[in-house]
Amino acid sequence: MKLGEAFGIEVDVLQSEWGKRVNVEDVENKLSEKSYKAVTITHGDTSTGVVADLDALVPVIKKHGALVILDGVVATAAIEEDMSKCFGHPDYKIDIVLTGSQKAIGVPPGLAVVAFNQSALEVRKQLGRIPAYYTDINNWIPIMNDPSKYFATPPVNLIYAYAEGMRLVLEEGLENRYIRHSAYGKAVRASLAEYGMKALADEGVAASTLSCILYPEGVDDAAFRGALAEKGVILAGSLAHLAGKAFRIGHMGNTTEQMLEKAIELIGQTLNEMGHKANTERAVELFKEAMYANV
């Protein structure tokens, strides 16, 4: 919202209860109140581990004539984002996808990756002059058409890393990658539940790339994550009203099954060291069972 306002864009926000999806009826009602030029969907929410239902949202947005802009930061290359897909009508498609290099693509941070379809490019053309330079897609189109032309000095080291990351993505295959990430998410959440650690998002709306996990009673967040960090496992703290009450764990990109299984084991060990009873052996068994059941 603050970003939009910084560019003089009028922004309305629909936000769900943490751990839940935005109600599609609320979106429909909001779009019926006045005309919107674009609607941004957070495909995978970094704070809560909830994945958006594109099959429900995209048709509603397109029906009202707005562009669909997809924030794919924790979804791209792990959860389907097919810009050629029709959502119930030939013209109902995702118009723009924005993502970063550092999440499911699995390379260092620093690159913003943007995809426009022709409808979005036409809207950009109609806007004329805008308060942007390096972030104006019009300035990049000639370079994309002919990479020998110059517009700005590119971060060549990051682009080489991105090329390698995408090579791995395409070598694995997108469908295989979607299946693997889905299995990872289910296996991590099933195994952590053995420790009394409940996912904030119900399984039906949980993202396959990361999970927000609520602590059982009595676990000290800072002490727990600090002890795990010393063992080589980094967990992110939770945000806003869940700070200190939950942690976030990523299971995306080029992470392997062995890495995640080891993390589950070390989480259990750390809980036991802190005086919380945890059946590490059973948690690892559950991880393997869920992996084999969903791969």
C-alpha positions in Angstrom: 0.0 0.0 0.0 2.8 2.4 0.9 4.6 1.7 -2.3 1.5 2.5 -4.4 0.9 5.7 -2.5 4.5 6.8 -3.0 3.7 6.9 -6.7 0.4 8.6 -6.2 -1.7 5.5 -6.9 -5.0 5.2 -5.0 -4.8 1.8 -3.3 -7.5 -0.2 -1.5 -6.5 -3.3 0.5 -8.4 -6.5 1.2 -6.7 -8.5 3.9 -7.9 -11.8 5.3 -7.5 -13.1 8.8 -4.0 -14.5 9.3 -3.9 -18.1 8.2 -7.0 -17.7 6.0 -7.6 -16.9 2.3 -9.2 -13.6 1.2 -12.9 -14.2 0.7 -13.7 -14.2 -3.0 -17.1 -12.7 -2.3 -15.3 -9.7 -0.7 -13.2 -9.3 -3.8 -16.3 -9.4 -6.0 -18.1 -6.8 -3.8 -15.2 -4.5 -3.7 -14.8 -4.6 -7.5 -18.5 -3.9 -7.8 -18.2 -0.6 -5.8 -16.1 1.2 -8.3 -13.7 0.8 -11.3 -10.3 -0.6 -10.6 -7.4 -0.6 -13.2 -5.5 -3.5 -11.6 -5.7 -5.9 -8.7 -2.6 -7.4 -7.2 -2.7 -11.0 -5.7 -0.1 -12.2 -3.3 0.3 -15.8 -4.6 2.1 -17.1 -1.6 2.1 -15.1 1.6 5.4 -14.9 3.2 4.0 -14.0 6.7 1.4 -16.7 7.0 2.2 -19.5 4.5 -1.2 -19.2 2.7 -1.5 -19.8 -1.0 -4.0 -17.8 -3.0 -6.7 -19.6 -5.1 -6.0 -18.2 -8.6 -8.8 -20.3 -10.1 -11.3 -18.4 -8.0 -9.8 -14.9 -8.0 -8.6 -14.4 -11.6 -12.0 -14.8 -13.3 -13.7 -12.4 -10.8 -11.0 -9.8 -11.4 -11.0 -10.1 -15.2 -14.8 -10.0 -15.3 -14.6 -6.5 -13.9 -12.0 -5.4 -16.5 -9.0 -5.0 -14.2 -5.4 -6.3 -14.9 -4.3 -9.2 -12.8 -0.9 -8.6 -11.2 0.6 -11.6 -9.4 3.2 -11.3 -6.6 5.0 -14.5 -7.1 7.9 -13.9 -4.8 7.5 -17.2 -2.8 5.7 -19.1 -5.6 7.5 -18.7 -9.0 9.2 -21.9 -10.1 7.5 -23.9 -7.3 3.7 -23.3 -7.7 2.0 -23.0 -11.2 1.9 -19.5 -12.6 1.0 -20.1 -16.2 0.4 -16.8 -18.0 -1.0 -18.7 -21.1 -3.7 -20.4 -19.0 -7.3 -19.3 -19.5 -9.4 -19.0 -16.3 -12.8 -19.8 -17.7 -12.6 -17.4 -20.7 -10.0 -16.9 -23.5 -9.3 -13.3 -22.2 -9.1 -14.2 -18.5 -5.4 -14.6 -18.0 -2.7 -13.4 -15.6 -1.3 -10.2 -17.0 1.8 -9.5 -15.0 4.0 -11.6 -12.7 6.5 -10.1 -10.3 9.1 -12.2 -8.5 12.6 -12.2 -7.1 15.6 -14.4 -7.7 16.1 -15.5 -4.2 13.2 -17.7 -3.3 12.1 -20.8 -5.2 14.4 -20.0 -8.1 17.1 -20.5 -5.6 19.8 -18.0 -6.5 21.2 -14.9 -4.6 18.9 -12.0 -4.0 19.2 -8.8 -6.1 17.2 -9.4 -9.2 13.6 -8.4 -9.8 12.0 -10.6 -12.4 9.0 -9.3 -14.3 6.7 -10.8 -17.0 4.1 -8.8 -19.0 1.6 -10.1 -21.4 0.4 -8.0 -24.4 -2.7 -6.6 -22.6 -0.4 -5.2 -19.9 2.0 -3.8 -22.4 -0.9 -2.0 -24.2 -2.0 -0.5 -20.9 1.5 0.7 -20.3 1.5 2.3 -23.8 -1.7 4.2 -23.0 -0.2 5.6 -19.8 2.3 7.8 -21.7 4.9 9.4 -19.5 5.2 7.8 -16.0 7.4 8.7 -12.9 9.8 5.8 -13.5 13.0 5.2 -15.5 14.8 2.0 -14.7 11.6 0.4 -13.6 9.7 1.3 -16.8 9.2 -1.8 -19.0 9.2 0.4 -22.1 12.9 1.1 -21.5 13.7 -2.6 -21.4 11.8 -3.8 -24.4 14.4 -2.7 -26.9 17.1 -4.5 -24.9 15.1 -7.7 -24.7 14.6 -7.6 -28.4 18.3 -7.0 -29.0 20.6 -7.7 -26.0 23.5 -6.0 -27.8 21.9 -2.6 -27.2 22.7 -0.6 -24.0 20.3 0.9 -21.5 21.9 0.3 -18.1 24.8 -1.8 -16.7 23.4 -5.2 -15.8 24.5 -7.1 -12.6 26.2 -9.7 -14.8 27.2 -12.0 -11.9 23.6 -12.2 -10.8 22.4 -12.8 -14.3 24.8 -15.7 -14.7 23.5 -17.1 -11.4 19.9 -16.6 -12.5 20.7 -18.5 -15.8 22.1 -21.4 -13.8 19.1 -21.4 -11.5 16.7 -21.5 -14.4 18.7 -24.2 -16.0 18.2 -26.3 -12.9 14.5 -25.4 -12.9 13.9 -26.4 -16.5 16.1 -29.5 -16.2 13.9 -30.8 -13.4 10.8 -29.8 -15.2 8.1 -27.5 -13.9 5.5 -30.2 -13.2 8.1 -32.3 -11.3 9.0 -29.2 -9.4 5.4 -28.4 -8.4 5.0 -32.0 -7.2 8.2 -32.0 -5.2 7.4 -28.7 -3.4 3.9 -29.9 -2.6 5.4 -33.0 -1.0 8.0 -31.0 0.9 5.3 -28.7 2.4 3.1 -31.6 3.5 6.0 -33.6 4.9 7.4 -30.7 6.9 4.1 -29.8 8.4 3.2 -33.4 9.2 6.5 -34.0 11.0 6.4 -30.8 13.0 2.9 -31.6 14.2 4.5 -34.5 16.1 6.3 -31.9 18.2 3.0 -30.0 18.9 3.9 -27.4 16.4 0.8 -26.5 14.4 0.8 -24.8 11.0 -1.0 -21.5 11.0 -2.6 -22.3 7.6 -4.8 -25.3 7.3 -3.5 -27.9 4.8 -6.1 -27.0 2.2 -4.8 -23.4 1.9 -1.1 -24.0 2.8 1.6 -22.9 0.5 4.1 -25.6 -0.7 7.1 -23.3 -0.4 7.0 -22.1 3.3 5.1 -22.6 6.5 4.3 -20.5 9.5 4.5 -22.8 12.5 2.9 -22.0 15.9 5.0 -22.9 19.0 3.6 -25.2 21.6 3.2 -23.7 25.1 6.3 -22.6 26.8 8.9 -22.5 24.0 11.1 -19.4 24.0 11.3 -18.2 20.4 14.7 -16.4 20.6 16.3 -19.1 22.6 15.0 -21.9 20.4 15.9 -20.2 17.1 19.3 -19.2 18.5 20.1 -22.8 19.6 19.1 -24.1 16.2 21.2 -21.5 14.4 24.2 -22.9 16.2 23.4 -26.2 14.7 23.2 -24.7 11.2 19.5 -24.5 10.9 18.1 -20.9 10.4 14.4 -20.3 11.0 12.8 -16.9 10.4 10.9 -15.3 13.2 7.2 -14.6 12.7 5.8 -11.1 12.2 3.3 -8.6 13.7 1.1 -10.1 16.4 2.7 -13.6 15.9 6.2 -12.4 16.8 7.6 -14.7 19.4 4.7 -17.1 19.0 5.6 -18.7 15.8 8.5 -19.3 13.3 8.7 -19.6 9.5 10.4 -22.4 7.7 11.2 -22.4 4.0 11.0 -25.7 2.0 11.6 -24.4 -1.5 14.1 -23.9 -4.3 16.9 -26.4 -4.5 16.4 -27.6 -1.0 16.8 -31.4 -0.8 14.7 -34.0 1.1 17.8 -34.8 3.2 18.3 -31.2 4.3 14.7 -31.0 5.5 14.8 -34.3 7.2 17.9 -33.2 9.1 16.2 -29.9 10.0 13.3 -31.9 11.5 15.7 -34.0 13.5 17.6 -31.0 14.8 14.4 -29.2 15.7 13.4 -32.2 17.9 16.8 -32.4 19.5 16.7 -28.7 20.4 13.3 -29.0 21.9 14.5 -31.9 24.1 17.5 -29.9 25.1 15.2 -27.1 26.2 13.1 -29.4 28.3 10.2 -30.0 25.9 9.5 -33.6 25.2 9.9 -34.4 21.5 9.8 -37.8 19.7 12.4 -37.0 17.1 12.4 -40.5 15.7 8.7 -40.5 15.1 8.8 -37.0 13.6 11.4 -38.2 11.0 9.3 -41.3 10.3 6.3 -39.0 9.6 8.4 -36.9 7.3 9.4 -39.9 5.3 5.8 -41.3 5.2 4.4 -38.0 4.0 7.1 -37.7 1.3 6.5 -41.1 -0.1 2.7 -40.6 0.1 2.8 -37.4 -2.0 5.7 -37.9 -4.5 
